[in-house]
Amino acid sequence: MARLTARFWVDAYLARLRVFDIPAFVVAHGDDTGGIVLVKLSTLDGNAALFHKSFDLVSGERAWVEMTSGTDADVDASIAKQRGFDPDLWVIEVEDRQGRHLLFEEGLS
């Protein structure tokens, strides 16, 4: 099975969020073909969570997992640290008071 490019997935994700009127922004534009994607969910109350796609060695599946959570500043510091390791990664910021990010929805997981 062919893998989607990072750019294609990001564009599809942003379009899906727009359908549900969930604001999202590309904070860091990574490599179009193979960049890793981080999704920051800000609940607009000073707190946030950061998600990334992880590989399960047992099942061979890739799934979204929470990388860290806490204050916006703590999550931003974690993002800055990750960007220090990998400047080609994407950062998408989702802002939703209800905590919706849709990462576990069909077609995005």
C-alpha positions as CSV (number, residue, x, y, z in Angstrom):
1,M,0.0,0.0,0.0
2,A,1.4,3.4,-0.9
3,R,1.8,5.9,1.8
4,L,0.2,9.4,1.6
5,T,2.6,12.3,1.6
6,A,2.6,14.5,4.7
7,R,1.3,17.5,2.7
8,F,-1.7,15.5,1.3
9,W,-2.6,14.2,4.8
10,V,-2.3,17.7,6.3
11,D,-4.5,19.2,3.6
12,A,-7.1,16.5,4.1
13,Y,-7.0,16.9,7.9
14,L,-7.5,20.7,7.7
15,A,-10.4,20.2,5.3
16,R,-12.0,17.7,7.7
17,L,-11.7,20.1,10.6
18,R,-13.3,22.9,8.5
19,V,-16.3,20.7,7.9
20,F,-16.9,20.7,11.7
21,D,-16.0,24.4,12.1
22,I,-12.9,23.5,14.2
23,P,-10.2,26.2,13.7
24,A,-6.7,24.8,12.8
25,F,-3.5,26.4,11.7
26,V,-0.2,25.2,10.2
27,V,2.3,26.5,12.7
28,A,5.3,24.8,11.1
29,H,5.4,23.6,7.5
30,G,7.5,20.5,7.4
31,D,8.8,18.4,4.5
32,D,6.0,17.9,2.0
33,T,6.7,14.2,1.3
34,G,7.9,12.6,4.5
35,G,7.7,15.1,7.4
36,I,6.4,13.9,10.7
37,V,3.1,15.6,11.8
38,L,2.5,16.9,15.3
39,V,-1.0,18.0,16.3
40,K,-1.4,20.4,19.2
41,L,-4.9,20.6,20.6
42,S,-5.5,23.9,22.5
43,T,-8.7,24.0,24.6
44,L,-8.3,27.8,24.9
45,D,-8.2,27.6,28.7
46,G,-4.5,27.7,29.0
47,N,-4.1,23.9,28.5
48,A,-3.1,21.8,25.6
49,A,-2.2,18.3,24.4
50,L,0.3,17.2,21.8
51,F,-0.3,14.2,19.6
52,H,1.9,12.3,17.2
53,K,1.6,9.1,15.1
54,S,3.4,6.1,16.7
55,F,4.3,2.7,15.4
56,D,3.1,-0.3,17.4
57,L,5.8,-3.0,17.2
58,V,3.4,-5.8,18.2
59,S,0.6,-5.1,15.8
60,G,2.5,-3.2,13.1
61,E,-0.2,-0.5,13.1
62,R,0.4,3.2,13.3
63,A,-1.8,5.1,15.7
64,W,-2.2,8.6,17.1
65,V,-0.9,8.8,20.7
66,E,-0.7,11.7,23.2
67,M,2.9,12.8,23.4
68,T,2.5,15.3,26.2
69,S,-0.1,17.5,27.8
70,G,-0.2,20.5,30.2
71,T,-0.1,24.2,29.9
72,D,0.2,25.8,26.5
73,A,3.7,26.9,27.4
74,D,4.7,23.4,28.4
75,V,3.4,21.9,25.2
76,D,5.0,24.7,23.2
77,A,8.3,24.0,24.9
78,S,8.0,20.3,23.9
79,I,7.3,21.3,20.3
80,A,10.3,23.6,20.3
81,K,12.5,20.7,21.6
82,Q,11.1,18.3,18.9
83,R,11.7,20.9,16.2
84,G,15.3,21.2,17.4
85,F,15.7,17.5,16.6
86,D,13.7,17.5,13.4
87,P,13.3,20.8,11.6
88,D,11.3,19.0,8.8
89,L,8.3,18.2,11.0
90,W,4.9,19.7,10.7
91,V,3.0,21.3,13.5
92,I,-0.7,21.8,13.3
93,E,-2.5,23.7,16.0
94,V,-6.2,22.9,16.6
95,E,-8.2,25.2,18.8
96,D,-11.4,23.8,20.3
97,R,-13.0,24.4,23.7
98,Q,-14.6,21.0,23.5
99,G,-11.3,19.2,23.0
100,R,-12.2,17.9,19.5
101,H,-9.3,17.0,17.2
102,L,-10.8,14.2,15.1
103,L,-7.6,12.3,14.9
104,F,-9.3,9.0,15.8
105,E,-12.0,9.4,13.2
106,E,-12.3,7.1,10.1
107,G,-9.9,8.1,7.4
108,L,-7.6,10.1,9.8
109,S,-6.4,7.5,12.2
